[in-house]
Amino acid sequence: MSQHYALITGASGGIGKELAYQFAKDGHPVILVARSADKLTAIGENLKSTYNIEVITVVKDLSREEEIQSLYEELKNKKMHVDYLVNNAGFGLYGKFIETALDEELNMIDLNIRALTHLTKLFLPDMVKRNRGKILNIASVAAFMPGPLMTVYYATKAYVLSFTEALENELKGTNVTVSALCPGPTKTGFSDRAQLSNSKLFQSGAMDVETVTKVGYKKFMKGQTVIVPGVQFRLATFIPRFVPRKWLTSVVRRTQEIK
Ligand SMILES: NC(=O)c1ccc[n+]([C@@H]2O[C@H](COP(=O)([O-])OP(=O)(O)OC[C@H]3O[C@@H](n4cnc5c(N)ncnc54)[C@H](OP(=O)(O)O)[C@@H]3O)[C@@H](O)[C@H]2O)c1
């Protein structure tokens, strides 16, 4: 019998790693993708010995189009079906747009937007053909508002949310669902890489990655389209509907400032 896998991008740490544990706990075989071979191997060994599941680790830089294509073709050649696709790999960058590095921001767009879109384009048709499958895109609370001092990052996450909601509508009538997990600040390697560990936002109440992924996984499995863990962050995504956009933007600016 062929196995049906959960493919998780950015599984070498943070939210992706914890989601891999959620899938493994439920007995799903997993394909873990990231750039850090050593971290993937260590996580894979632990998952195999703890949950007795099949684990495949694949080292790829998903900001590179050819590596996305080769990932898909390698799995297809081995006749491995991906039933769960988790587009999690992503990063942010703190600073005024006029001062931040263009190459990092273009790389962010390649990973947060292009890779997510490309992987969905490749794996979704197979899911629709088999009439089974689920895609989880990791957006953010940032998707619901403009984000001064992280201008490009917030905009990439707005894309992820909009893309997910529209695709969910197109998939009606199939057995395939697509969800957007929208965490608020969460304790992972993200804030260090984005250089915002000292921002008011992260200092005042970042959530545990275990809670975020547990809630996210459960609601994803139920097919919920937009998932925002934490009451305070659900409120933070609800209020923007009722307040002037300029006022919202200036409030976000204040929360983004470094203490
Ligand atoms: N933490 C938060 O506060 C927060 C809040 C909302 C949304 N998010 C979103 O959650 C997702 C996961 O972030 P995280 O918080 O778990 O951050 P993290 O701890 O920094 O993990 C990021 C993961 O992405 C992988 N990655 C980075 N660049 C990659 C590339 N070019 N190719 C393949 N994999 C790559 C990293 O692995 P390698 O370095 O080994 O490649 C790592 O596994 C991101 O999309 C982020 O935007 C995070």
PDBQT file of the ligand as one rigid body, heavy atoms in Angstrom, charges set to zero:
ROOT
HETATM    1  N1  LIG A 301       7.400  33.230  15.050  1.00  0.00    +0.000 N 
HETATM    2  C1  LIG A 301       6.493  34.156  14.819  1.00  0.00    +0.000 C 
HETATM    3  O1  LIG A 301       6.320  35.118  15.596  1.00  0.00    +0.000 OA
HETATM    4  C2  LIG A 301       5.599  34.034  13.613  1.00  0.00    +0.000 A 
HETATM    5  C3  LIG A 301       4.358  34.705  13.645  1.00  0.00    +0.000 A 
HETATM    6  C4  LIG A 301       3.531  34.612  12.540  1.00  0.00    +0.000 A 
HETATM    7  C5  LIG A 301       3.906  33.860  11.439  1.00  0.00    +0.000 A 
HETATM    8  N2  LIG A 301       5.115  33.224  11.443  1.00  0.00    +0.000 N 
HETATM    9  C6  LIG A 301       5.467  32.457  10.242  1.00  0.00    +0.000 C 
HETATM   10  O2  LIG A 301       5.692  31.115  10.606  1.00  0.00    +0.000 OA
HETATM   11  C7  LIG A 301       6.560  30.498   9.660  1.00  0.00    +0.000 C 
HETATM   12  C8  LIG A 301       7.642  29.730  10.386  1.00  0.00    +0.000 C 
HETATM   13  O3  LIG A 301       8.425  30.643  11.126  1.00  0.00    +0.000 OA
HETATM   14  P1  LIG A 301       9.060  30.289  12.552  1.00  0.00    +0.000 P 
HETATM   15  O4  LIG A 301       8.511  31.279  13.511  1.00  0.00    +0.000 OA
HETATM   16  O5  LIG A 301       8.951  28.862  12.832  1.00  0.00    +0.000 OA
HETATM   17  O6  LIG A 301      10.573  30.748  12.244  1.00  0.00    +0.000 OA
HETATM   18  P2  LIG A 301      11.955  29.911  12.343  1.00  0.00    +0.000 P 
HETATM   19  O7  LIG A 301      12.067  29.293  13.682  1.00  0.00    +0.000 OA
HETATM   20  O8  LIG A 301      12.987  30.912  11.918  1.00  0.00    +0.000 OA
HETATM   21  O9  LIG A 301      11.801  28.771  11.246  1.00  0.00    +0.000 OA
HETATM   22  C9  LIG A 301      11.840  29.053   9.875  1.00  0.00    +0.000 C 
HETATM   23  C10 LIG A 301      11.991  27.762   9.108  1.00  0.00    +0.000 C 
HETATM   24  O10 LIG A 301      12.038  28.068   7.706  1.00  0.00    +0.000 OA
HETATM   25  C11 LIG A 301      13.180  27.428   7.139  1.00  0.00    +0.000 C 
HETATM   26  N3  LIG A 301      13.697  28.195   6.015  1.00  0.00    +0.000 N 
HETATM   27  C12 LIG A 301      14.160  29.464   6.012  1.00  0.00    +0.000 A 
HETATM   28  N4  LIG A 301      14.602  29.806   4.792  1.00  0.00    +0.000 NA
HETATM   29  C13 LIG A 301      14.420  28.710   3.997  1.00  0.00    +0.000 A 
HETATM   30  C14 LIG A 301      14.683  28.432   2.627  1.00  0.00    +0.000 A 
HETATM   31  N5  LIG A 301      15.221  29.350   1.809  1.00  0.00    +0.000 N 
HETATM   32  N6  LIG A 301      14.388  27.197   2.137  1.00  0.00    +0.000 NA
HETATM   33  C15 LIG A 301      13.849  26.252   2.952  1.00  0.00    +0.000 A 
HETATM   34  N7  LIG A 301      13.566  26.459   4.255  1.00  0.00    +0.000 NA
HETATM   35  C16 LIG A 301      13.854  27.679   4.768  1.00  0.00    +0.000 A 
HETATM   36  C17 LIG A 301      14.200  27.357   8.287  1.00  0.00    +0.000 C 
HETATM   37  O11 LIG A 301      15.100  26.289   8.094  1.00  0.00    +0.000 OA
HETATM   38  P3  LIG A 301      16.586  26.409   7.500  1.00  0.00    +0.000 P 
HETATM   39  O12 LIG A 301      17.191  27.643   8.056  1.00  0.00    +0.000 OA
HETATM   40  O13 LIG A 301      17.203  25.137   7.966  1.00  0.00    +0.000 OA
HETATM   41  O14 LIG A 301      16.405  26.444   6.018  1.00  0.00    +0.000 OA
HETATM   42  C18 LIG A 301      13.264  27.014   9.464  1.00  0.00    +0.000 C 
HETATM   43  O15 LIG A 301      13.009  25.639   9.482  1.00  0.00    +0.000 OA
HETATM   44  C19 LIG A 301       7.073  31.624   8.764  1.00  0.00    +0.000 C 
HETATM   45  O16 LIG A 301       6.348  31.606   7.553  1.00  0.00    +0.000 OA
HETATM   46  C20 LIG A 301       6.766  32.877   9.557  1.00  0.00    +0.000 C 
HETATM   47  O17 LIG A 301       6.577  33.988   8.734  1.00  0.00    +0.000 OA
HETATM   48  C21 LIG A 301       5.961  33.280  12.503  1.00  0.00    +0.000 A 
ENDROOT
TORSDOF 0
